[in-house]
Amino acid sequence: MKVAIIGAGAMGGAIARGLISSAPRFITSPGDLCAANPSPRRLAPLAEAGASTTCSNIEAVRDASLVILCVKPWLVKDVITEIKDHIDYSYAEIAVVAACVTISDLNEWLHKESAGSRSPSFCIVMPNTAVSLCKSMTFQVNGNGTCPLTLKAFGQLGEVMVIEERLLPAATSIASCGIAYALRYIRAAMEGSVELGIRAPLAQEMIVQTLIGAASLLQEPGTHPETEIDKVTTPGGLTIRGLNAMEHSGFTSAVINGLKASTPR
Ligand SMILES: NC(=O)c1ccc[n+]([C@@H]2O[C@H](COP(=O)([O-])OP(=O)(O)OC[C@H]3O[C@@H](n4cnc5c(N)ncnc54)[C@H](OP(=O)(O)O)[C@@H]3O)[C@@H](O)[C@H]2O)c1
């Protein structure tokens, strides 16, 4: 099976590296992956890792069973127009990694006379930057068919949730923008730690492990943040004083406002 990645920038490059490192679980060997990009500098590290590379999008998609499009949103239509006649709609699946494109847009752009009324299997995929460590929270919105190859490919790169298109803007805010929000909490906690006399690198180590612990507690079945918070808040104790001080400064409201601000209506 051949996988084509069109656009080997930040996201396309990370997806390619993740699929290569997970071989033979999805692709059998790195050479099953072909990455296309206009500038060869983006391709050099992937070629070094054993992928096949090209500056021609058409060459990359030929015979591909899965085409993953990773170009900027405003280029998606032009790239689809360029490649669609070279994709075999009878078996190929197309996954579009781009913000602000809709299933209806893709349905229209992917239509081609030579395929008659046949539509290809296609979907929108929204990973986050943790895809580079195979720890992405990825959302998949199916346009036509269930897109099992996409599900399996991105399943190698973290968790995948298949959701309805109407939920995608909020999901993107929670998980893609959410990476920045979580990091901003870490930075804030580091600044507080420095004021308390702990050097920044040591504080970072402490805070990251604390967050890994908190997230792991919530991965246990039947858990809820408030139940875990209750376990560390002794009446009259220090933790509840800290939590209430944060709430008086608007912690929960700030998070809710941030999520709403980054969700286009
Ligand atoms: N970064 C994220 O956190 C994130 C998260 C979720 C989704 N996304 C989506 O991922 C997509 C790609 O974003 P990115 O951050 O990876 O951008 P990027 O780093 O700029 O990568 C885009 C790549 O596309 C290449 N390209 C430009 N024109 C092309 C063409 N005609 N054919 C093939 N490749 C072409 C660029 O090559 P040159 O550099 O040579 O021009 C570049 O390597 C976007 O649609 C974005 O919405 C990104």
PDBQT file of the ligand as one rigid body, heavy atoms in Angstrom, charges set to zero:
ROOT
HETATM    1  N1  LIG A 301       0.487  23.289  12.413  1.00  0.00    +0.000 N 
HETATM    2  C1  LIG A 301      -0.570  22.889  13.131  1.00  0.00    +0.000 C 
HETATM    3  O1  LIG A 301      -0.596  22.876  14.382  1.00  0.00    +0.000 OA
HETATM    4  C2  LIG A 301      -1.791  22.382  12.436  1.00  0.00    +0.000 A 
HETATM    5  C3  LIG A 301      -2.746  21.694  13.174  1.00  0.00    +0.000 A 
HETATM    6  C4  LIG A 301      -3.848  21.186  12.526  1.00  0.00    +0.000 A 
HETATM    7  C5  LIG A 301      -3.978  21.389  11.167  1.00  0.00    +0.000 A 
HETATM    8  N2  LIG A 301      -3.049  22.089  10.458  1.00  0.00    +0.000 N 
HETATM    9  C6  LIG A 301      -3.257  22.281   9.022  1.00  0.00    +0.000 C 
HETATM   10  O2  LIG A 301      -2.180  21.688   8.348  1.00  0.00    +0.000 OA
HETATM   11  C7  LIG A 301      -2.029  22.339   7.088  1.00  0.00    +0.000 C 
HETATM   12  C8  LIG A 301      -0.556  22.582   6.874  1.00  0.00    +0.000 C 
HETATM   13  O3  LIG A 301      -0.110  23.455   7.897  1.00  0.00    +0.000 OA
HETATM   14  P1  LIG A 301       1.426  23.503   8.311  1.00  0.00    +0.000 P 
HETATM   15  O4  LIG A 301       1.473  24.140   9.642  1.00  0.00    +0.000 OA
HETATM   16  O5  LIG A 301       2.071  22.183   8.093  1.00  0.00    +0.000 OA
HETATM   17  O6  LIG A 301       1.979  24.542   7.200  1.00  0.00    +0.000 OA
HETATM   18  P2  LIG A 301       3.471  24.633   6.589  1.00  0.00    +0.000 P 
HETATM   19  O7  LIG A 301       4.476  24.284   7.609  1.00  0.00    +0.000 OA
HETATM   20  O8  LIG A 301       3.566  25.967   5.915  1.00  0.00    +0.000 OA
HETATM   21  O9  LIG A 301       3.469  23.486   5.491  1.00  0.00    +0.000 OA
HETATM   22  C9  LIG A 301       2.807  23.593   4.276  1.00  0.00    +0.000 C 
HETATM   23  C10 LIG A 301       3.673  22.911   3.248  1.00  0.00    +0.000 C 
HETATM   24  O10 LIG A 301       2.960  22.919   2.021  1.00  0.00    +0.000 OA
HETATM   25  C11 LIG A 301       3.943  23.124   0.999  1.00  0.00    +0.000 C 
HETATM   26  N3  LIG A 301       3.293  23.581  -0.222  1.00  0.00    +0.000 N 
HETATM   27  C12 LIG A 301       3.045  24.856  -0.618  1.00  0.00    +0.000 A 
HETATM   28  N4  LIG A 301       2.436  24.849  -1.831  1.00  0.00    +0.000 NA
HETATM   29  C13 LIG A 301       2.288  23.543  -2.188  1.00  0.00    +0.000 A 
HETATM   30  C14 LIG A 301       1.764  22.885  -3.318  1.00  0.00    +0.000 A 
HETATM   31  N5  LIG A 301       1.213  23.562  -4.325  1.00  0.00    +0.000 N 
HETATM   32  N6  LIG A 301       1.826  21.541  -3.369  1.00  0.00    +0.000 NA
HETATM   33  C15 LIG A 301       2.379  20.824  -2.361  1.00  0.00    +0.000 A 
HETATM   34  N7  LIG A 301       2.882  21.391  -1.258  1.00  0.00    +0.000 NA
HETATM   35  C16 LIG A 301       2.857  22.736  -1.172  1.00  0.00    +0.000 A 
HETATM   36  C17 LIG A 301       4.889  24.121   1.584  1.00  0.00    +0.000 C 
HETATM   37  O11 LIG A 301       6.100  24.076   0.888  1.00  0.00    +0.000 OA
HETATM   38  P3  LIG A 301       7.120  25.325   0.852  1.00  0.00    +0.000 P 
HETATM   39  O12 LIG A 301       7.548  25.556   2.243  1.00  0.00    +0.000 OA
HETATM   40  O13 LIG A 301       8.175  24.836  -0.034  1.00  0.00    +0.000 OA
HETATM   41  O14 LIG A 301       6.305  26.466   0.297  1.00  0.00    +0.000 OA
HETATM   42  C18 LIG A 301       5.005  23.623   3.024  1.00  0.00    +0.000 C 
HETATM   43  O15 LIG A 301       6.069  22.704   3.161  1.00  0.00    +0.000 OA
HETATM   44  C19 LIG A 301      -2.830  23.639   7.148  1.00  0.00    +0.000 C 
HETATM   45  O16 LIG A 301      -3.929  23.569   6.279  1.00  0.00    +0.000 OA
HETATM   46  C20 LIG A 301      -3.270  23.736   8.593  1.00  0.00    +0.000 C 
HETATM   47  O17 LIG A 301      -4.574  24.295   8.706  1.00  0.00    +0.000 OA
HETATM   48  C21 LIG A 301      -1.940  22.563  11.066  1.00  0.00    +0.000 A 
ENDROOT
TORSDOF 0
